[in-house]
Amino acid sequence: DVVESLTNLVGTIEFDESLGQQFREIFFLSSVKKDFNSKVEKESFFKRWTDFYIKKFPQFVYFAFDRERLVGYLTGHPDSRACQELYLINSSYSLFED
């Protein structure tokens, strides 16, 4: 199947419960980490890697849809090196400084 549309989070779609569940499912299917000691740990892991982009930079959160179904997503920032807040989430960003 060809992806029907790619859209960003700002002003074009509503991030409702259904989309949130689909987003979560794809996140955990694609995550290397699969085992969690608790639901709280699992939720914390999800939020660590997604909340920053959704809350602070929704214009750089993109969703790929096949009709009504979410089939993928992309989060990012156009200048990760300049966005010092990312270093608080992932200390490995410093590896890319040179």
Secondary structure, DSSP 8 states (H G I E B T S, - for coil): ----EEEESSSSS---HHHHHHHHHHHHHH-S----SSHHHHHHHHHHHHHIIIII-GGGEEEEEETTEEEEEEE--TTTTT-THHHHH-GGGGGG--
